[in-house]
Structures are given as structure tokens and as C-alpha cells.
Amino acid sequence: MSQDVQTADARGRTAELHGIRAQVLGGPSEKATAAQHAKGKLTARERIELLLDPGSFREVEQLRRHRATGFGLETKK
């Protein structure tokens, strides 16, 4: 594989990762966020933002998925 092809592939994969991270930061869905707000609640990330100083929190494994089963959780991301 040539250097140009490797560089293009790496850029594409990096762009894909940035897209996935943006999706994760957006939360499960707009519908889920609206449901939380309709109950008078904030999302977990909104609560963290209010609780901590800006830039003081570093999320670890933000792309990790749960492995919970029961109560229908095995079908949810």
C-alpha cells in the first residue's frame, strides 16, 4: 500500500471516529433528550457540565457500550 493510500485511509478513519464521537456527545437521540427535559430533568452530560468546572472533566471510554441484560436492556445501545 502506498503512503498516499495509507494517509487517505487514516484520514477517512479519523473522520469516521470524529463522527461517532459527535453522535455519542449528542446523546441517545433527540427524542430521549426531549423526554428527559419534558420530565424537568437534565441529561447526564448536562448535569456534569453544571456540577464541574469547564474543562475539568475527562470522560473515559465514551464509546463503550453496556453489557446489561434484563428489562429489555440487551436490545438497547
N, CA, C and O atoms as a Maestro MAE file, in Angstrom:
{
 s_m_m2io_version
 :::
 2.0.0
}

f_m_ct {
 s_m_title
 :::
 protein
 m_atom[308] {
  # First column is atom index #
  i_m_mmod_type
  r_m_x_coord
  r_m_y_coord
  r_m_z_coord
  i_m_residue_number
  s_m_chain_name
  s_m_pdb_residue_name
  s_m_pdb_atom_name
  i_m_atomic_number
  :::
  1 25 0.851 -1.170 0.000 1 A "MET " " N  " 7
  2 3 0.000 0.000 0.000 1 A "MET " " CA " 6
  3 2 0.898 1.235 0.000 1 A "MET " " C  " 6
  4 15 1.839 1.318 0.789 1 A "MET " " O  " 8
  5 25 0.615 2.183 -0.871 2 A "SER " " N  " 7
  6 3 1.450 3.377 -0.956 2 A "SER " " CA " 6
  7 2 1.157 4.312 0.210 2 A "SER " " C  " 6
  8 15 0.124 4.209 0.872 2 A "SER " " O  " 8
  9 25 2.082 5.217 0.437 3 A "GLN " " N  " 7
  10 3 1.954 6.190 1.529 3 A "GLN " " CA " 6
  11 2 0.702 7.052 1.350 3 A "GLN " " C  " 6
  12 15 0.012 7.348 2.325 3 A "GLN " " O  " 8
  13 25 0.399 7.461 0.092 4 A "ASP " " N  " 7
  14 3 -0.779 8.290 -0.165 4 A "ASP " " CA " 6
  15 2 -2.079 7.561 0.174 4 A "ASP " " C  " 6
  16 15 -3.007 8.152 0.726 4 A "ASP " " O  " 8
  17 25 -2.134 6.292 -0.156 5 A "VAL " " N  " 7
  18 3 -3.325 5.490 0.135 5 A "VAL " " CA " 6
  19 2 -3.471 5.300 1.643 5 A "VAL " " C  " 6
  20 15 -4.577 5.384 2.176 5 A "VAL " " O  " 8
  21 25 -2.365 5.046 2.326 6 A "GLN " " N  " 7
  22 3 -2.400 4.885 3.786 6 A "GLN " " CA " 6
  23 2 -2.849 6.178 4.456 6 A "GLN " " C  " 6
  24 15 -3.650 6.151 5.391 6 A "GLN " " O  " 8
  25 25 -2.339 7.301 3.983 7 A "THR " " N  " 7
  26 3 -2.708 8.596 4.555 7 A "THR " " CA " 6
  27 2 -4.187 8.878 4.331 7 A "THR " " C  " 6
  28 15 -4.877 9.336 5.241 7 A "THR " " O  " 8
  29 25 -4.679 8.605 3.118 8 A "ALA " " N  " 7
  30 3 -6.094 8.817 2.826 8 A "ALA " " CA " 6
  31 2 -6.967 7.906 3.683 8 A "ALA " " C  " 6
  32 15 -8.008 8.335 4.181 8 A "ALA " " O  " 8
  33 25 -6.549 6.653 3.860 9 A "ASP " " N  " 7
  34 3 -7.294 5.713 4.687 9 A "ASP " " CA " 6
  35 2 -7.322 6.178 6.141 9 A "ASP " " C  " 6
  36 15 -8.364 6.119 6.793 9 A "ASP " " O  " 8
  37 25 -6.195 6.633 6.642 10 A "ALA " " N  " 7
  38 3 -6.123 7.118 8.023 10 A "ALA " " CA " 6
  39 2 -7.011 8.347 8.207 10 A "ALA " " C  " 6
  40 15 -7.686 8.481 9.228 10 A "ALA " " O  " 8
  41 25 -7.011 9.233 7.231 11 A "ARG " " N  " 7
  42 3 -7.872 10.425 7.321 11 A "ARG " " CA " 6
  43 2 -9.346 10.042 7.316 11 A "ARG " " C  " 6
  44 15 -10.148 10.609 8.059 11 A "ARG " " O  " 8
  45 25 -9.693 9.084 6.479 12 A "GLY " " N  " 7
  46 3 -11.080 8.623 6.428 12 A "GLY " " CA " 6
  47 2 -11.515 7.987 7.731 12 A "GLY " " C  " 6
  48 15 -12.620 8.235 8.214 12 A "GLY " " O  " 8
  49 25 -10.648 7.169 8.300 13 A "ARG " " N  " 7
  50 3 -10.967 6.518 9.575 13 A "ARG " " CA " 6
  51 2 -11.040 7.543 10.711 13 A "ARG " " C  " 6
  52 15 -11.871 7.424 11.612 13 A "ARG " " O  " 8
  53 25 -10.162 8.550 10.660 14 A "THR " " N  " 7
  54 3 -10.192 9.613 11.670 14 A "THR " " CA " 6
  55 2 -11.491 10.404 11.564 14 A "THR " " C  " 6
  56 15 -12.105 10.733 12.579 14 A "THR " " O  " 8
  57 25 -11.910 10.710 10.339 15 A "ALA " " N  " 7
  58 3 -13.166 11.427 10.138 15 A "ALA " " CA " 6
  59 2 -14.344 10.600 10.648 15 A "ALA " " C  " 6
  60 15 -15.277 11.138 11.245 15 A "ALA " " O  " 8
  61 25 -14.294 9.293 10.410 16 A "GLU " " N  " 7
  62 3 -15.343 8.399 10.899 16 A "GLU " " CA " 6
  63 2 -15.398 8.419 12.427 16 A "GLU " " C  " 6
  64 15 -16.481 8.473 13.010 16 A "GLU " " O  " 8
  65 25 -14.240 8.375 13.070 17 A "LEU " " N  " 7
  66 3 -14.178 8.416 14.534 17 A "LEU " " CA " 6
  67 2 -14.738 9.730 15.068 17 A "LEU " " C  " 6
  68 15 -15.475 9.732 16.054 17 A "LEU " " O  " 8
  69 25 -14.397 10.846 14.428 18 A "HIS " " N  " 7
  70 3 -14.939 12.144 14.853 18 A "HIS " " CA " 6
  71 2 -16.463 12.159 14.732 18 A "HIS " " C  " 6
  72 15 -17.150 12.720 15.585 18 A "HIS " " O  " 8
  73 25 -16.985 11.545 13.679 19 A "GLY " " N  " 7
  74 3 -18.435 11.459 13.506 19 A "GLY " " CA " 6
  75 2 -19.095 10.636 14.596 19 A "GLY " " C  " 6
  76 15 -20.144 11.013 15.118 19 A "GLY " " O  " 8
  77 25 -18.486 9.518 14.937 20 A "ILE " " N  " 7
  78 3 -19.018 8.662 16.001 20 A "ILE " " CA " 6
  79 2 -18.989 9.388 17.337 20 A "ILE " " C  " 6
  80 15 -19.946 9.318 18.108 20 A "ILE " " O  " 8
  81 25 -17.896 10.084 17.610 21 A "ARG " " N  " 7
  82 3 -17.806 10.841 18.875 21 A "ARG " " CA " 6
  83 2 -18.858 11.932 18.944 21 A "ARG " " C  " 6
  84 15 -19.455 12.146 19.999 21 A "ARG " " O  " 8
  85 25 -19.094 12.624 17.841 22 A "ALA " " N  " 7
  86 3 -20.123 13.673 17.813 22 A "ALA " " CA " 6
  87 2 -21.497 13.070 18.089 22 A "ALA " " C  " 6
  88 15 -22.315 13.667 18.789 22 A "ALA " " O  " 8
  89 25 -21.744 11.884 17.534 23 A "GLN " " N  " 7
  90 3 -23.001 11.188 17.758 23 A "GLN " " CA " 6
  91 2 -23.154 10.823 19.236 23 A "GLN " " C  " 6
  92 15 -24.235 10.974 19.806 23 A "GLN " " O  " 8
  93 25 -22.085 10.347 19.847 24 A "VAL " " N  " 7
  94 3 -22.103 9.971 21.264 24 A "VAL " " CA " 6
  95 2 -22.376 11.197 22.131 24 A "VAL " " C  " 6
  96 15 -23.178 11.130 23.062 24 A "VAL " " O  " 8
  97 25 -21.724 12.299 21.836 25 A "LEU " " N  " 7
  98 3 -21.911 13.511 22.632 25 A "LEU " " CA " 6
  99 2 -23.319 14.071 22.501 25 A "LEU " " C  " 6
  100 15 -23.800 14.774 23.390 25 A "LEU " " O  " 8
  101 25 -23.976 13.760 21.393 26 A "GLY " " N  " 7
  102 3 -25.345 14.214 21.190 26 A "GLY " " CA " 6
  103 2 -26.361 13.470 22.031 26 A "GLY " " C  " 6
  104 15 -27.511 13.897 22.137 26 A "GLY " " O  " 8
  105 25 -25.956 12.371 22.625 27 A "GLY " " N  " 7
  106 3 -26.854 11.584 23.451 27 A "GLY " " CA " 6
  107 2 -27.539 10.509 22.648 27 A "GLY " " C  " 6
  108 15 -27.296 10.374 21.449 27 A "GLY " " O  " 8
  109 25 -28.398 9.737 23.297 28 A "PRO " " N  " 7
  110 3 -29.022 8.601 22.625 28 A "PRO " " CA " 6
  111 2 -29.880 9.030 21.432 28 A "PRO " " C  " 6
  112 15 -29.837 8.396 20.379 28 A "PRO " " O  " 8
  113 25 -30.655 10.098 21.594 29 A "SER " " N  " 7
  114 3 -31.473 10.622 20.498 29 A "SER " " CA " 6
  115 2 -32.099 11.937 20.951 29 A "SER " " C  " 6
  116 15 -32.161 12.239 22.143 29 A "SER " " O  " 8
  117 25 -32.556 12.704 19.979 30 A "GLU " " N  " 7
  118 3 -33.251 13.951 20.318 30 A "GLU " " CA " 6
  119 2 -34.535 13.644 21.077 30 A "GLU " " C  " 6
  120 15 -34.930 14.389 21.974 30 A "GLU " " O  " 8
  121 25 -35.179 12.546 20.712 31 A "LYS " " N  " 7
  122 3 -36.423 12.142 21.387 31 A "LYS " " CA " 6
  123 2 -36.158 11.840 22.862 31 A "LYS " " C  " 6
  124 15 -36.930 12.252 23.727 31 A "LYS " " O  " 8
  125 25 -35.072 11.124 23.151 32 A "ALA " " N  " 7
  126 3 -34.737 10.789 24.536 32 A "ALA " " CA " 6
  127 2 -34.403 12.045 25.342 32 A "ALA " " C  " 6
  128 15 -34.808 12.180 26.497 32 A "ALA " " O  " 8
  129 25 -33.661 12.958 24.720 33 A "THR " " N  " 7
  130 3 -33.313 14.210 25.397 33 A "THR " " CA " 6
  131 2 -34.571 15.029 25.665 33 A "THR " " C  " 6
  132 15 -34.733 15.588 26.750 33 A "THR " " O  " 8
  133 25 -35.461 15.100 24.677 34 A "ALA " " N  " 7
  134 3 -36.714 15.839 24.861 34 A "ALA " " CA " 6
  135 2 -37.562 15.210 25.964 34 A "ALA " " C  " 6
  136 15 -38.208 15.925 26.730 34 A "ALA " " O  " 8
  137 25 -37.567 13.889 26.050 35 A "ALA " " N  " 7
  138 3 -38.325 13.209 27.104 35 A "ALA " " CA " 6
  139 2 -37.772 13.558 28.483 35 A "ALA " " C  " 6
  140 15 -38.537 13.786 29.420 35 A "ALA " " O  " 8
  141 25 -36.432 13.601 28.609 36 A "GLN " " N  " 7
  142 3 -35.815 13.995 29.882 36 A "GLN " " CA " 6
  143 2 -36.224 15.416 30.240 36 A "GLN " " C  " 6
  144 15 -36.623 15.689 31.372 36 A "GLN " " O  " 8
  145 25 -36.123 16.319 29.267 37 A "HIS " " N  " 7
  146 3 -36.461 17.722 29.519 37 A "HIS " " CA " 6
  147 2 -37.945 17.877 29.854 37 A "HIS " " C  " 6
  148 15 -38.300 18.711 30.686 37 A "HIS " " O  " 8
  149 25 -38.814 17.090 29.219 38 A "ALA " " N  " 7
  150 3 -40.257 17.150 29.497 38 A "ALA " " CA " 6
  151 2 -40.565 16.741 30.940 38 A "ALA " " C  " 6
  152 15 -41.545 17.199 31.528 38 A "ALA " " O  " 8
  153 25 -39.720 15.879 31.497 39 A "LYS " " N  " 7
  154 3 -39.883 15.464 32.899 39 A "LYS " " CA " 6
  155 2 -39.250 16.462 33.869 39 A "LYS " " C  " 6
  156 15 -39.296 16.278 35.086 39 A "LYS " " O  " 8
  157 25 -38.655 17.528 33.308 40 A "GLY " " N  " 7
  158 3 -37.975 18.506 34.159 40 A "GLY " " CA " 6
  159 2 -36.589 18.058 34.566 40 A "GLY " " C  " 6
  160 15 -36.023 18.571 35.531 40 A "GLY " " O  " 8
  161 25 -36.037 17.097 33.830 41 A "LYS " " N  " 7
  162 3 -34.716 16.551 34.152 41 A "LYS " " CA " 6
  163 2 -33.700 16.970 33.100 41 A "LYS " " C  " 6
  164 15 -34.055 17.338 31.981 41 A "LYS " " O  " 8
  165 25 -32.434 16.908 33.480 42 A "LEU " " N  " 7
  166 3 -31.332 17.159 32.561 42 A "LEU " " CA " 6
  167 2 -30.708 15.826 32.159 42 A "LEU " " C  " 6
  168 15 -30.879 14.816 32.843 42 A "LEU " " O  " 8
  169 25 -29.988 15.837 31.048 43 A "THR " " N  " 7
  170 3 -29.245 14.639 30.659 43 A "THR " " CA " 6
  171 2 -28.031 14.502 31.573 43 A "THR " " C  " 6
  172 15 -27.673 15.441 32.285 43 A "THR " " O  " 8
  173 25 -27.416 13.355 31.549 44 A "ALA " " N  " 7
  174 3 -26.237 13.122 32.391 44 A "ALA " " CA " 6
  175 2 -25.137 14.133 32.064 44 A "ALA " " C  " 6
  176 15 -24.529 14.702 32.971 44 A "ALA " " O  " 8
  177 25 -24.879 14.358 30.778 45 A "ARG " " N  " 7
  178 3 -23.828 15.318 30.405 45 A "ARG " " CA " 6
  179 2 -24.173 16.734 30.825 45 A "ARG " " C  " 6
  180 15 -23.287 17.491 31.219 45 A "ARG " " O  " 8
  181 25 -25.451 17.110 30.748 46 A "GLU " " N  " 7
  182 3 -25.875 18.439 31.200 46 A "GLU " " CA " 6
  183 2 -25.645 18.589 32.702 46 A "GLU " " C  " 6
  184 15 -25.216 19.648 33.161 46 A "GLU " " O  " 8
  185 25 -25.927 17.541 33.464 47 A "ARG " " N  " 7
  186 3 -25.704 17.599 34.912 47 A "ARG " " CA " 6
  187 2 -24.222 17.713 35.236 47 A "ARG " " C  " 6
  188 15 -23.836 18.463 36.133 47 A "ARG " " O  " 8
  189 25 -23.392 16.974 34.510 48 A "ILE " " N  " 7
  190 3 -21.946 17.042 34.730 48 A "ILE " " CA " 6
  191 2 -21.431 18.451 34.437 48 A "ILE " " C  " 6
  192 15 -20.617 18.987 35.189 48 A "ILE " " O  " 8
  193 25 -21.910 19.050 33.339 49 A "GLU " " N  " 7
  194 3 -21.492 20.414 32.986 49 A "GLU " " CA " 6
  195 2 -21.830 21.414 34.077 49 A "GLU " " C  " 6
  196 15 -21.056 22.332 34.349 49 A "GLU " " O  " 8
  197 25 -22.998 21.234 34.708 50 A "LEU " " N  " 7
  198 3 -23.395 22.150 35.790 50 A "LEU " " CA " 6
  199 2 -22.595 21.907 37.069 50 A "LEU " " C  " 6
  200 15 -22.317 22.840 37.822 50 A "LEU " " O  " 8
  201 25 -22.236 20.671 37.303 51 A "LEU " " N  " 7
  202 3 -21.581 20.282 38.544 51 A "LEU " " CA " 6
  203 2 -20.095 20.645 38.582 51 A "LEU " " C  " 6
  204 15 -19.578 21.049 39.624 51 A "LEU " " O  " 8
  205 25 -19.414 20.503 37.452 52 A "LEU " " N  " 7
  206 3 -17.954 20.650 37.420 52 A "LEU " " CA " 6
  207 2 -17.511 21.910 36.680 52 A "LEU " " C  " 6
  208 15 -18.255 22.483 35.885 52 A "LEU " " O  " 8
  209 25 -16.289 22.317 36.965 53 A "ASP " " N  " 7
  210 3 -15.705 23.448 36.259 53 A "ASP " " CA " 6
  211 2 -15.446 23.075 34.804 53 A "ASP " " C  " 6
  212 15 -15.114 21.927 34.510 53 A "ASP " " O  " 8
  213 25 -15.597 24.044 33.882 54 A "PRO " " N  " 7
  214 3 -15.335 23.764 32.466 54 A "PRO " " CA " 6
  215 2 -13.915 23.218 32.262 54 A "PRO " " C  " 6
  216 15 -12.944 23.757 32.794 54 A "PRO " " O  " 8
  217 25 -13.821 22.151 31.491 55 A "GLY " " N  " 7
  218 3 -12.522 21.571 31.180 55 A "GLY " " CA " 6
  219 2 -11.934 20.681 32.262 55 A "GLY " " C  " 6
  220 15 -10.838 20.148 32.091 55 A "GLY " " O  " 8
  221 25 -12.648 20.510 33.385 56 A "SER " " N  " 7
  222 3 -12.089 19.722 34.483 56 A "SER " " CA " 6
  223 2 -12.498 18.246 34.415 56 A "SER " " C  " 6
  224 15 -11.973 17.425 35.166 56 A "SER " " O  " 8
  225 25 -13.420 17.911 33.530 57 A "PHE " " N  " 7
  226 3 -13.897 16.530 33.428 57 A "PHE " " CA " 6
  227 2 -13.414 15.916 32.130 57 A "PHE " " C  " 6
  228 15 -13.541 16.520 31.065 57 A "PHE " " O  " 8
  229 25 -12.866 14.731 32.216 58 A "ARG " " N  " 7
  230 3 -12.408 13.988 31.037 58 A "ARG " " CA " 6
  231 2 -13.124 12.647 31.037 58 A "ARG " " C  " 6
  232 15 -12.858 11.788 31.877 58 A "ARG " " O  " 8
  233 25 -14.033 12.475 30.087 59 A "GLU " " N  " 7
  234 3 -14.795 11.228 30.020 59 A "GLU " " CA " 6
  235 2 -13.900 10.102 29.520 59 A "GLU " " C  " 6
  236 15 -13.151 10.266 28.557 59 A "GLU " " O  " 8
  237 25 -13.991 8.961 30.185 60 A "VAL " " N  " 7
  238 3 -13.187 7.796 29.829 60 A "VAL " " CA " 6
  239 2 -14.112 6.776 29.159 60 A "VAL " " C  " 6
  240 15 -15.219 6.516 29.631 60 A "VAL " " O  " 8
  241 25 -13.644 6.218 28.077 61 A "GLU " " N  " 7
  242 3 -14.363 5.171 27.355 61 A "GLU " " CA " 6
  243 2 -15.749 5.613 26.915 61 A "GLU " " C  " 6
  244 15 -16.724 4.889 27.114 61 A "GLU " " O  " 8
  245 25 -15.845 6.798 26.317 62 A "GLN " " N  " 7
  246 3 -17.138 7.322 25.897 62 A "GLN " " CA " 6
  247 2 -17.770 6.505 24.767 62 A "GLN " " C  " 6
  248 15 -18.967 6.639 24.515 62 A "GLN " " O  " 8
  249 25 -17.002 5.676 24.094 63 A "LEU " " N  " 7
  250 3 -17.549 4.851 23.020 63 A "LEU " " CA " 6
  251 2 -17.924 3.451 23.493 63 A "LEU " " C  " 6
  252 15 -18.387 2.630 22.700 63 A "LEU " " O  " 8
  253 25 -17.731 3.180 24.753 64 A "ARG " " N  " 7
  254 3 -18.020 1.855 25.306 64 A "ARG " " CA " 6
  255 2 -19.528 1.649 25.420 64 A "ARG " " C  " 6
  256 15 -20.269 2.587 25.712 64 A "ARG " " O  " 8
  257 25 -19.970 0.434 25.191 65 A "ARG " " N  " 7
  258 3 -21.390 0.100 25.312 65 A "ARG " " CA " 6
  259 2 -21.599 -0.793 26.521 65 A "ARG " " C  " 6
  260 15 -20.715 -1.555 26.912 65 A "ARG " " O  " 8
  261 25 -22.777 -0.687 27.101 66 A "HIS " " N  " 7
  262 3 -23.083 -1.509 28.266 66 A "HIS " " CA " 6
  263 2 -23.290 -2.961 27.848 66 A "HIS " " C  " 6
  264 15 -23.542 -3.259 26.680 66 A "HIS " " O  " 8
  265 25 -23.179 -3.847 28.816 67 A "ARG " " N  " 7
  266 3 -23.425 -5.271 28.580 67 A "ARG " " CA " 6
  267 2 -24.561 -5.764 29.456 67 A "ARG " " C  " 6
  268 15 -24.664 -6.958 29.738 67 A "ARG " " O  " 8
  269 25 -25.415 -4.839 29.888 68 A "ALA " " N  " 7
  270 3 -26.518 -5.193 30.778 68 A "ALA " " CA " 6
  271 2 -27.560 -6.032 30.040 68 A "ALA " " C  " 6
  272 15 -27.820 -5.831 28.854 68 A "ALA " " O  " 8
  273 25 -28.140 -6.962 30.764 69 A "THR " " N  " 7
  274 3 -29.236 -7.762 30.231 69 A "THR " " CA " 6
  275 2 -30.392 -7.698 31.213 69 A "THR " " C  " 6
  276 15 -30.221 -7.343 32.379 69 A "THR " " O  " 8
  277 25 -31.531 -8.037 30.737 70 A "GLY " " N  " 7
  278 3 -32.716 -7.953 31.579 70 A "GLY " " CA " 6
  279 2 -33.431 -6.638 31.354 70 A "GLY " " C  " 6
  280 15 -32.811 -5.644 30.976 70 A "GLY " " O  " 8
  281 25 -34.723 -6.629 31.581 71 A "PHE " " N  " 7
  282 3 -35.559 -5.443 31.413 71 A "PHE " " CA " 6
  283 2 -35.471 -4.882 29.996 71 A "PHE " " C  " 6
  284 15 -35.748 -3.701 29.784 71 A "PHE " " O  " 8
  285 25 -35.091 -5.709 29.026 72 A "GLY " " N  " 7
  286 3 -35.009 -5.272 27.637 72 A "GLY " " CA " 6
  287 2 -33.758 -4.477 27.302 72 A "GLY " " C  " 6
  288 15 -33.633 -3.969 26.187 72 A "GLY " " O  " 8
  289 25 -32.828 -4.359 28.247 73 A "LEU " " N  " 7
  290 3 -31.620 -3.555 28.013 73 A "LEU " " CA " 6
  291 2 -30.691 -4.167 26.983 73 A "LEU " " C  " 6
  292 15 -29.901 -3.451 26.368 73 A "LEU " " O  " 8
  293 25 -30.766 -5.485 26.778 74 A "GLU " " N  " 7
  294 3 -29.875 -6.121 25.818 74 A "GLU " " CA " 6
  295 2 -30.155 -5.659 24.391 74 A "GLU " " C  " 6
  296 15 -29.302 -5.816 23.518 74 A "GLU " " O  " 8
  297 25 -31.325 -5.096 24.140 75 A "THR " " N  " 7
  298 3 -31.667 -4.631 22.798 75 A "THR " " CA " 6
  299 2 -31.360 -3.158 22.585 75 A "THR " " C  " 6
  300 15 -31.544 -2.637 21.485 75 A "THR " " O  " 8
  301 25 -30.890 -2.479 23.636 76 A "LYS " " N  " 7
  302 3 -30.597 -1.040 23.546 76 A "LYS " " CA " 6
  303 2 -29.109 -0.787 23.558 76 A "LYS " " C  " 6
  304 15 -28.341 -1.527 24.173 76 A "LYS " " O  " 8
  305 25 -28.707 0.277 22.863 77 A "LYS " " N  " 7
  306 3 -27.297 0.660 22.863 77 A "LYS " " CA " 6
  307 2 -26.986 1.452 24.118 77 A "LYS " " C  " 6
  308 15 -25.847 1.873 24.316 77 A "LYS " " O  " 8
  :::
 }
 m_bond[307] {
  # First column is bond index #
  i_m_from
  i_m_to
  i_m_order
  :::
  1 1 2 1
  2 2 3 1
  3 3 4 2
  4 3 5 1
  5 5 6 1
  6 6 7 1
  7 7 8 2
  8 7 9 1
  9 9 10 1
  10 10 11 1
  11 11 12 2
  12 11 13 1
  13 13 14 1
  14 14 15 1
  15 15 16 2
  16 15 17 1
  17 17 18 1
  18 18 19 1
  19 19 20 2
  20 19 21 1
  21 21 22 1
  22 22 23 1
  23 23 24 2
  24 23 25 1
  25 25 26 1
  26 26 27 1
  27 27 28 2
  28 27 29 1
  29 29 30 1
  30 30 31 1
  31 31 32 2
  32 31 33 1
  33 33 34 1
  34 34 35 1
  35 35 36 2
  36 35 37 1
  37 37 38 1
  38 38 39 1
  39 39 40 2
  40 39 41 1
  41 41 42 1
  42 42 43 1
  43 43 44 2
  44 43 45 1
  45 45 46 1
  46 46 47 1
  47 47 48 2
  48 47 49 1
  49 49 50 1
  50 50 51 1
  51 51 52 2
  52 51 53 1
  53 53 54 1
  54 54 55 1
  55 55 56 2
  56 55 57 1
  57 57 58 1
  58 58 59 1
  59 59 60 2
  60 59 61 1
  61 61 62 1
  62 62 63 1
  63 63 64 2
  64 63 65 1
  65 65 66 1
  66 66 67 1
  67 67 68 2
  68 67 69 1
  69 69 70 1
  70 70 71 1
  71 71 72 2
  72 71 73 1
  73 73 74 1
  74 74 75 1
  75 75 76 2
  76 75 77 1
  77 77 78 1
  78 78 79 1
  79 79 80 2
  80 79 81 1
  81 81 82 1
  82 82 83 1
  83 83 84 2
  84 83 85 1
  85 85 86 1
  86 86 87 1
  87 87 88 2
  88 87 89 1
  89 89 90 1
  90 90 91 1
  91 91 92 2
  92 91 93 1
  93 93 94 1
  94 94 95 1
  95 95 96 2
  96 95 97 1
  97 97 98 1
  98 98 99 1
  99 99 100 2
  100 99 101 1
  101 101 102 1
  102 102 103 1
  103 103 104 2
  104 103 105 1
  105 105 106 1
  106 106 107 1
  107 107 108 2
  108 107 109 1
  109 109 110 1
  110 110 111 1
  111 111 112 2
  112 111 113 1
  113 113 114 1
  114 114 115 1
  115 115 116 2
  116 115 117 1
  117 117 118 1
  118 118 119 1
  119 119 120 2
  120 119 121 1
  121 121 122 1
  122 122 123 1
  123 123 124 2
  124 123 125 1
  125 125 126 1
  126 126 127 1
  127 127 128 2
  128 127 129 1
  129 129 130 1
  130 130 131 1
  131 131 132 2
  132 131 133 1
  133 133 134 1
  134 134 135 1
  135 135 136 2
  136 135 137 1
  137 137 138 1
  138 138 139 1
  139 139 140 2
  140 139 141 1
  141 141 142 1
  142 142 143 1
  143 143 144 2
  144 143 145 1
  145 145 146 1
  146 146 147 1
  147 147 148 2
  148 147 149 1
  149 149 150 1
  150 150 151 1
  151 151 152 2
  152 151 153 1
  153 153 154 1
  154 154 155 1
  155 155 156 2
  156 155 157 1
  157 157 158 1
  158 158 159 1
  159 159 160 2
  160 159 161 1
  161 161 162 1
  162 162 163 1
  163 163 164 2
  164 163 165 1
  165 165 166 1
  166 166 167 1
  167 167 168 2
  168 167 169 1
  169 169 170 1
  170 170 171 1
  171 171 172 2
  172 171 173 1
  173 173 174 1
  174 174 175 1
  175 175 176 2
  176 175 177 1
  177 177 178 1
  178 178 179 1
  179 179 180 2
  180 179 181 1
  181 181 182 1
  182 182 183 1
  183 183 184 2
  184 183 185 1
  185 185 186 1
  186 186 187 1
  187 187 188 2
  188 187 189 1
  189 189 190 1
  190 190 191 1
  191 191 192 2
  192 191 193 1
  193 193 194 1
  194 194 195 1
  195 195 196 2
  196 195 197 1
  197 197 198 1
  198 198 199 1
  199 199 200 2
  200 199 201 1
  201 201 202 1
  202 202 203 1
  203 203 204 2
  204 203 205 1
  205 205 206 1
  206 206 207 1
  207 207 208 2
  208 207 209 1
  209 209 210 1
  210 210 211 1
  211 211 212 2
  212 211 213 1
  213 213 214 1
  214 214 215 1
  215 215 216 2
  216 215 217 1
  217 217 218 1
  218 218 219 1
  219 219 220 2
  220 219 221 1
  221 221 222 1
  222 222 223 1
  223 223 224 2
  224 223 225 1
  225 225 226 1
  226 226 227 1
  227 227 228 2
  228 227 229 1
  229 229 230 1
  230 230 231 1
  231 231 232 2
  232 231 233 1
  233 233 234 1
  234 234 235 1
  235 235 236 2
  236 235 237 1
  237 237 238 1
  238 238 239 1
  239 239 240 2
  240 239 241 1
  241 241 242 1
  242 242 243 1
  243 243 244 2
  244 243 245 1
  245 245 246 1
  246 246 247 1
  247 247 248 2
  248 247 249 1
  249 249 250 1
  250 250 251 1
  251 251 252 2
  252 251 253 1
  253 253 254 1
  254 254 255 1
  255 255 256 2
  256 255 257 1
  257 257 258 1
  258 258 259 1
  259 259 260 2
  260 259 261 1
  261 261 262 1
  262 262 263 1
  263 263 264 2
  264 263 265 1
  265 265 266 1
  266 266 267 1
  267 267 268 2
  268 267 269 1
  269 269 270 1
  270 270 271 1
  271 271 272 2
  272 271 273 1
  273 273 274 1
  274 274 275 1
  275 275 276 2
  276 275 277 1
  277 277 278 1
  278 278 279 1
  279 279 280 2
  280 279 281 1
  281 281 282 1
  282 282 283 1
  283 283 284 2
  284 283 285 1
  285 285 286 1
  286 286 287 1
  287 287 288 2
  288 287 289 1
  289 289 290 1
  290 290 291 1
  291 291 292 2
  292 291 293 1
  293 293 294 1
  294 294 295 1
  295 295 296 2
  296 295 297 1
  297 297 298 1
  298 298 299 1
  299 299 300 2
  300 299 301 1
  301 301 302 1
  302 302 303 1
  303 303 304 2
  304 303 305 1
  305 305 306 1
  306 306 307 1
  307 307 308 2
  :::
 }
}
